[in-house]
Structure formats: C-alpha cells, structure tokens
Amino acid sequence: MSLRNFLRTYFSSNRKMRQAIKNIFGFYPGNIFLYKQAFRHKSASLNHKSGSRINNERLEYLGDAVLGVVIADYLFRRFPFENEGFLTEMRSKIVSRSSLNKLSNKLGLKDFMRFSNTDIRQMKSVGGDAFEAFIGALYLDRGYHFTRKIIIKRIVEVHFDLDQLVQSEISYKSKIIEWAQKTRKKHQFQVISEETIKNRKQFKVAILIDNEVIAEAYDYTIKGAENLSAEKAWSLLSNNS
C-alpha cells in the first residue's frame, strides 16, 4: 500500500468503510463519497440545494447496466460455442435479484446501508440494489476496465460455480418477480378457477401485471400452473422488449 493510501485510510473519518472495501474487494476507494451514496437507501435520502434527492437509485441504475455488460462479455468468451439462449439464461442466473441479494448478504454489504427506518432492512431487494449501486460507484471511481477486473476476479470467479449454474434450472416465476421488482411493476399470481377432470383437480392460474392479465395456464398444482403461466408471460415480455 502506498504512503498516500495508508495516510488517507488511517486518518479518514471513513476509514472503516475504506478498509472494509479493501478487505472485501481488494482495493482502496478513491472517491469515498460515491460509495457512501451507493449505500444510502432512498428512505434516507439527502436533499440537495438543487431540489434533487441524493440516494443510491441512480448509481443502482448505472451499476445494473455495467454489471450486465461485464457478465455478458465474460460469458461470451467463457462459452465460445454456446448459443445466445444459453448465454442469456446464464447471465440471468448470475445477475438475478435473488442471486445478488444472496451475494450482498454474503459480503456483508447491508452493514453499510443507511436507512431512515430499520424495518426496511427486511426488504428482500435492498441487498441486491446496494450491490448494483456499489458497481455504479466503482465504475465512476475507477473506470470500466478496473471495474471489470473486480467483477470477474473478486465476484464471479470467487462466489459463483459456473458448472453448477449450467446444471441448475431457472424459475420463470422468479424471473417475473425479479423483473417486476426492477421495473417497479405490480405483479400478482391469481387462481382463476378449479376444475375436476377424471377425478383430478386442475388449477387455472393467471399472472397479472399492473392488474392486467397477460398470461394464463392450467396444471394439477397451483405451483405448476404459476410456473407455466410465468413461462408464457416471460416469453411475451421478452418478445416485446
């Protein structure tokens, strides 16, 4: 460590966060205020003199885009003979909200989050949002190539087993839920009807986005009908996007 970094770390009022970032990600941050903003939930927003509110939502937006590009590029090179469908599924497994939430908890990022209400800590998406905001801060602080190195060397290659991910199945229901969380859409799985056919009960389940039915499906279990309707809905959403 250079003398400049040592002095900055030792005497800074933010040295706890600086040291934690060094321990977790292997580098000392330059502009610590970017990282502090990355861990500031909207419930604890600061009011800027311009009238805007300072929190981690803009950094989350940026980090989501950077993370998506880095993972897509990494998988493209890692699996040179696989088709785009395979690459898309693998990327979804890595950057899904549930995956990033688990990663954030594992890294202990919630310890640095600023909330105005402790109940918000129970929100499932807070950890994943904070991680994406951190990536956004890292990109602004150190640039794309350094950010890519950290994502690959300190995140993907340490915390993800790609061989296991290849074998794992993806839940379309989870994808719909994660998409709805990301886009701030209201989603609902609703049992529309029950029918008994040859002594077996079938359930019809619809998925609603912002109170509008976009897909329906039948199955012998509610869970199965939910996943089938989610698969139909995901196909429609993917084609529309």
C-alpha positions in Angstrom: 0.0 0.0 0.0 1.3 3.4 -0.9 2.0 6.0 1.8 -0.7 8.2 0.4 -3.3 5.5 0.6 -2.1 4.5 4.1 -2.5 8.0 5.4 -5.8 8.6 3.7 -7.1 5.3 5.2 -5.7 5.9 8.7 -6.8 9.4 9.2 -10.0 9.4 7.3 -13.3 9.5 9.2 -14.5 7.0 6.7 -11.6 4.6 7.3 -13.9 1.8 8.4 -15.7 1.7 5.1 -12.4 2.1 3.2 -10.8 -0.8 5.0 -13.9 -2.9 4.5 -13.9 -2.3 0.8 -10.2 -3.2 0.7 -10.9 -6.4 2.7 -13.8 -7.5 0.5 -12.9 -6.3 -2.9 -9.1 -5.9 -2.8 -8.7 -2.1 -3.4 -9.0 1.2 -1.6 -11.6 3.5 -2.9 -10.7 6.9 -4.4 -13.9 9.0 -4.0 -15.4 7.6 -0.8 -18.4 9.7 -1.2 -19.6 7.8 -4.2 -19.5 4.6 -2.2 -21.3 6.3 0.7 -24.0 7.3 -1.7 -24.2 3.7 -3.0 -25.2 2.5 0.4 -27.8 5.3 1.1 -31.3 3.9 0.7 -33.9 6.2 -0.7 -35.6 6.3 2.7 -32.6 8.1 4.0 -32.2 10.5 1.0 -30.4 13.8 1.5 -31.8 16.9 0.0 -29.6 18.7 -2.4 -29.8 22.5 -2.8 -30.9 21.9 -6.4 -34.0 20.2 -5.1 -32.9 16.7 -6.1 -32.7 13.9 -3.6 -29.4 12.1 -3.1 -29.6 8.3 -2.6 -28.4 5.2 -4.4 -31.0 4.8 -7.1 -29.1 6.5 -9.9 -26.0 4.5 -9.0 -28.1 1.3 -9.0 -29.3 2.1 -12.5 -25.7 2.6 -13.7 -24.4 -0.4 -11.9 -27.1 -2.7 -13.3 -26.0 -1.7 -16.8 -22.3 -2.1 -16.2 -22.8 -5.4 -14.5 -24.9 -6.7 -17.3 -22.3 -5.8 -19.9 -19.4 -7.3 -18.0 -21.2 -10.6 -17.3 -22.4 -10.8 -20.9 -18.8 -10.2 -22.2 -17.4 -12.7 -19.7 -19.9 -15.5 -20.6 -19.4 -14.8 -24.4 -15.7 -15.5 -24.0 -16.1 -18.3 -21.4 -18.5 -20.3 -23.5 -17.5 -19.7 -27.2 -19.7 -22.4 -28.7 -23.0 -21.9 -26.8 -25.9 -20.1 -28.4 -27.5 -16.8 -27.2 -30.3 -18.5 -25.4 -27.8 -20.4 -23.2 -25.8 -17.2 -22.6 -28.9 -15.2 -21.7 -30.0 -17.8 -19.2 -26.6 -18.0 -17.6 -26.5 -14.2 -17.3 -29.9 -14.2 -15.7 -28.8 -16.8 -13.1 -25.8 -14.6 -12.1 -27.4 -11.1 -12.1 -30.9 -12.1 -10.9 -32.2 -10.2 -7.9 -32.3 -13.3 -5.7 -28.7 -14.1 -6.7 -27.4 -10.6 -6.0 -29.3 -10.4 -2.7 -27.6 -13.6 -1.5 -24.3 -12.3 -2.7 -24.8 -9.0 -0.9 -25.7 -10.8 2.3 -22.6 -13.0 2.0 -20.4 -9.9 1.5 -22.0 -8.1 4.4 -22.9 -5.0 2.4 -26.1 -4.4 4.4 -23.9 -3.4 7.4 -23.0 -0.2 5.5 -26.6 0.7 4.3 -28.2 3.9 5.6 -31.9 3.7 6.3 -34.4 6.0 7.9 -36.5 3.1 9.1 -34.9 -0.2 10.4 -37.9 -2.2 9.1 -36.7 -1.5 5.5 -33.8 -3.9 6.3 -36.3 -6.7 5.8 -37.0 -5.8 2.2 -35.6 -8.5 0.1 -34.2 -6.4 -2.8 -32.2 -4.0 -0.6 -29.0 -6.0 -0.7 -29.0 -6.6 -4.4 -29.8 -2.9 -5.1 -26.9 -1.9 -2.9 -24.5 -4.2 -4.7 -25.5 -2.8 -8.1 -25.2 0.8 -6.7 -21.7 -0.2 -5.5 -20.8 -1.3 -9.0 -22.0 2.0 -10.3 -19.8 3.9 -7.8 -16.8 1.7 -8.7 -17.3 2.4 -12.4 -17.4 6.2 -11.8 -14.4 6.0 -9.4 -12.1 3.7 -11.3 -13.4 3.3 -14.8 -14.6 0.3 -16.8 -11.5 -1.9 -17.1 -10.8 -1.8 -13.3 -14.5 -2.5 -12.6 -14.5 -5.4 -15.0 -11.4 -6.9 -13.2 -13.1 -6.6 -9.8 -16.3 -8.2 -11.0 -14.6 -11.1 -12.7 -11.7 -11.8 -10.2 -13.4 -10.9 -6.9 -17.0 -11.7 -7.6 -17.7 -14.2 -10.4 -14.6 -16.4 -10.0 -14.9 -16.4 -6.2 -18.6 -16.6 -5.5 -20.1 -18.4 -8.5 -19.8 -22.0 -9.5 -20.4 -21.8 -13.3 -20.6 -25.6 -13.7 -23.3 -25.8 -11.1 -25.1 -22.9 -12.7 -25.2 -24.6 -16.0 -26.9 -27.6 -14.4 -29.4 -25.6 -12.4 -32.9 -24.9 -13.7 -34.3 -21.4 -13.9 -37.6 -20.5 -12.4 -39.7 -18.4 -14.7 -41.8 -17.3 -11.7 -38.6 -16.0 -10.1 -37.7 -14.1 -13.3 -41.1 -12.5 -13.4 -40.9 -11.4 -9.8 -37.4 -10.0 -10.3 -38.4 -8.2 -13.5 -41.4 -6.7 -11.6 -39.2 -5.5 -8.8 -36.7 -4.0 -11.2 -39.3 -2.2 -13.3 -41.5 -1.2 -10.2 -44.4 -3.1 -11.7 -47.2 -4.6 -9.5 -47.4 -8.4 -10.2 -49.8 -11.0 -8.9 -50.5 -14.7 -9.4 -54.2 -15.4 -9.1 -56.1 -18.7 -9.1 -58.9 -18.1 -11.6 -60.7 -21.5 -11.4 -60.6 -25.1 -10.2 -61.9 -28.0 -12.3 -62.0 -31.7 -11.6 -61.3 -33.8 -14.7 -61.3 -37.6 -14.4 -61.1 -37.3 -10.6 -58.1 -35.0 -10.8 -58.3 -31.3 -9.9 -56.8 -28.8 -12.2 -56.0 -25.2 -11.4 -56.1 -22.3 -13.7 -53.7 -19.5 -12.7 -53.3 -16.1 -14.3 -50.5 -13.7 -13.9 -51.4 -10.0 -13.7 -49.0 -7.1 -14.3 -50.4 -3.8 -13.0 -53.8 -5.5 -12.7 -53.8 -6.7 -16.3 -53.9 -10.4 -17.2 -51.0 -11.2 -19.5 -50.9 -15.0 -19.4 -52.9 -18.0 -18.1 -52.1 -21.7 -17.6 -53.5 -24.9 -16.3 -51.8 -27.5 -14.1 -52.6 -30.1 -11.5 -50.9 -28.0 -8.8 -51.1 -24.3 -8.2 -47.3 -24.0 -8.2 -47.1 -25.8 -11.5 -49.8 -23.5 -13.0 -47.9 -20.5 -11.7 -44.7 -21.6 -13.3 -46.4 -22.4 -16.6 -48.2 -19.0 -16.7 -44.9 -17.3 -15.8 -43.1 -19.0 -18.7 -45.8 -17.7 -21.1 -45.6 -14.3 -19.6 -41.8 -14.2 -19.7 -41.9 -15.2 -23.4 -44.3 -12.3 -24.1 -42.3 -9.8 -22.1 -39.0 -10.9 -23.8 -40.5 -10.6 -27.3 -42.0 -7.2 -26.5 -38.7 -5.9 -25.1 
